[in-house]
């Protein structure tokens, strides 16, 4: 039985010499496998190192993008090219330890379709990162999005049928952990302690994290589209009450008309700007889908 391990990489020349031996040691003890490294347009010597590894180890396959397309796109490319009965998704930074993979395989063999890694501890992450991650999943659940277990990421094992289902989904802005949860297949956790990054710096900037968060919300909830109605209604009631009070106080000589009009205009303009911003998020997604461009472009493939 063949297993596929999908590893997205971007500027990981420092950690790659540490990650590959650990992945190989784990998978050699399991059986037939392929390690699919997806180079997401690295600008350092990551691709060069991958080619050297692939030349010596035919279990290693390499996909190289023409430029940087993003983490979720890199994972999607690896899934699309995978051939295993089960597919493991793991980052190269070794924060998610490869030694957990055998436990995932055991859970899969016991009947689970999705086995996701759930962190009991998050070493090397500051309070801000932990707080925003916790808050995001609470907000996503509040907005009616697909429930996603807390303290999880993309580190998981998925059955072939799950992989094929995700590959068949046509959306361009991909949020794979949400798509996995939405699929409804039987899911179970494997608990583990997350380590610090083995080397180098994180490649997930604030901008990239915000984009991923936005994709998660707009992909699985339409409640934000209703916020302008709620906010506009509340603003209208407050503005009306304020206007009545202002008329009374102005007639009494306490307030002036200019102050009252400024407050009312400010409330209404704020409501309008929030409405436009929310609609813009959804229109941007429609625009991306309508273009029908590929979500990534493969420049080179090795050992396929």
N, C-alpha and C positions, 0 to 999 in steps of 0.2 A: 504494500500500500504506500502511495506516494504522498508526501506532505510538502506544501509550499510555504515558504516564509518570505513575506514581503517587507522590505526594509527601505523606506524613503531616506535619502541622504541629500544634504545641501551644505557644502563647505565643511565637511567632516574629516579632513585629512588627519587631524590629530587623534580622533577617537577611533577611526576605522581600524588601525592595527590592533586595538584592544577588543573591539566588538567582533570582528570576524573570527578569531580563534575561539571565543566563548560560544558563539553561535554554532560553529562547526563541531566543537566538542559535544554540545548538547544534542545536536541532530545526528551525529555519527552513532550515538548510543541508541537512537530511536529506530533508524532504518532508512529506507529510500526517501530522498528529499531533494529539494532545490531551494537555494537561497537567491531570491530575486532582489537585487539592489537597484533602486531607481534613482538615478542622479538627476536632481531637479535643477539643472543648469548651474552646477557649482563653478565658482570662479577661482578655486585653489587647485590643488593637485588630487582632489578626491577621485575624479574620473581616471586619472593616470594610475592611482593605486588600485582601483577596482579592476582595471584592465590587467594589471600584473597578477592580481589574485585569481581572476577568471582564467588566465592563461595556464595557471598551475592546477586549478581546481575546476573541473567541468561541472560540478554541482552548483557552482556560482554562475548566475546569469545576470547580465547587466543591461539595463535600459537607460539610455541617455537622452534627456530632453534637449531641444534646440535652444531653450532659455528657461529661466525660472518661471514655473507655472503655479507652484504652490504645493503644500503638504498633502492636502486631500486629493489633488489631481495626481500626485506621484503615487499615492496608495492605490488610487483607482486604476492607474496604468499597470501596476504590479498585479492587481487582482485580475485584470482583463487578460493578462498573459500567463497566469498561473495554471498549472495542470493537476495540482494535488486534490485528493479527496477531501482534505481539510486545509484551510489557509490560515496562517498565523500572520498577524500584522503587528510589527514591533518597530520602534524607533531605534536609531543607531547609537544614541547617546548613552545607552546602558542604564538609564534611570529605571527602565522596566527590565528586570533581570531575565535573561534567556533561560535561566535554570527553572523558571516557573512553567515553561512550555510543556514539559512532561505531565504536569498536573492538569493542564488544560486538555491535553490529548486524552488523559484518563477520563475526565468529565465528558468529553465528546464521545468516547467509546461507550460510556454508560448511558448515552442517549440524548445528550444536549446538542442543540443545533448551533448555539452561540455560547461561547465561554469567554466572559470578559474579565479582565484583571481589575480588581477593586483594591484601592490603596488603603492600608490601615495607618500608614505613616507616610509623610511626604518630606523626606530629607532634602536639604538644600534649597527649599522654597521659602521665600519671605512671607510675612504676614499678609502683605497686600495681595500676593498671588493666591494664597489660600482663601482669603476673604472674598475676593472677586469671583473665584471659581465657585465657592459655596453660594454666593448671591446670584450668580448667573443661572444655576440650575433651579433655584427657588423661583426666580422670575420666569423662566421658561415654563415651569410647571403651572405657575399662576396664570400665565397667558393661554393655557390650554394646549400647550405643545405636548408632543409625545413624551411620557415620563422616561427619563434617563437616570439610571442609578447614580447616586452621588459618588464622588471620588473615583471616577472612571475616565479613561481616555480612549484612544484608538487601539490600545494594546488588547488584543483579543484573538480567539480562534473562531473561525466560522466554517460551517459545513459547506460542501460544494454547492448544494442547492441554494444556500443563502448567498454565496458568492455570485452565482449566476443571476439570482434575483436582483442583487445590487447592481451588477453590471448592466442589467437590462433597463434600469431606471434612467430616463433620458435627461434629467435636470443637469444644468451646467454648474450651478453653485451648490457644491456637494458638502453635506454634513453627515459623514458616514456613521458616526455613532447614533445619530438621530434616525437615519435611514434603517440601521440595524434594528433599533427598538421598534420602529414603525412596522417592520416586516412581520412582527408577531410570532416569529419562530421561538421555540423553547430556549430560554436563556438562563444560565446559572453563573454565579461568580466564582472566582478563585482569589482568595485574599493574599496580599503580599505587601511587603514594606518597600516603598519606592526609594531608590538610592539617589545620591547626588549624581550630577552629570560627571561622567568619567574623565572627560577632557574637553577643552574648548568652551565656547560660549553658546548659550541658547540662540537658535535662529528664529524663534518665534517672537517677533517684535510686538509692541503694543498695538500697532496698526494691524498686523496679521491676526492677533487675538481678537480684536474688535470685529474684523471682517468675519472670522469664524463664528463669533457670537451672533452677529447679525444674520448670517446664513442660517444658523440654528433656529432663530426666532421666526424669520420670514418664510422658512421652508415648512414649518409645522404649526403655525398659528396665524389666523387672520384677525385675531382680536385687536392688534394695534390699529387696524383700519377703522375700528369703531371708536377709538379714543377721541378723534376730532369731534364726533357727535356728542360724546359725553362732556368733553371739555368745553365745547361750544355752548352746550345747553347750560352748564354751570356758569360759564362766563356771562351768558345772556341774563341769567337770573340775578347774579351779583351786580352786573352793570345796571340792570333795571332798578334794583333796590338802592344802589348807590345813587342813581340819577334822581330817584324820588327824594332821598335824603338830601341830596345836593340842592334840589329845587327849594325844599323847605328851608334849609340853612342859608341858602343864598337870599331867599326872600326875607329871612331874618337879619341879613347883613353880616353873617358870620363867614361865609365862603364866597369865593369869586367864581364866575363862570369858566374862566380860563383853566383854573385848577381842575375843575370837574371834568371838562371836556378832555383834558390831557389824560386823566386817569382812565376814562372810558375808552378812548382811542388806544391807549397802551394795552389794555386788556384784550380788546378785539384783535389788534394786530398780532399780539402774542399767540392767540388762538389760531389765527390764520397761518402764521409761520410754522407752528407745530404741525398743523394739518398738512401743509405742503411738504414738510420734511418726511412725514410718515408715508404719504402717498408716493413721494419720490423714491423711497426705499423699495416699494413694491413695483413701481414702474421700471426701476433699474433692473430688477430681476426679470420682468417681462421682456425688456430690451435685450438682456443677455440671452434669454431663451429664444427669442425671435431671430437673432442673428444666426443661430444654428452652427456656430463655429465649433471645432473640436475643442475639448477642454485642455488638451495638451498636444504637442507635436513631438514625435520620437525622431531623434536625429540618428541614433545608432543602437543596435542590439547585438549583444555578444552571448555566444553559447546557446542560442535558441535554435 
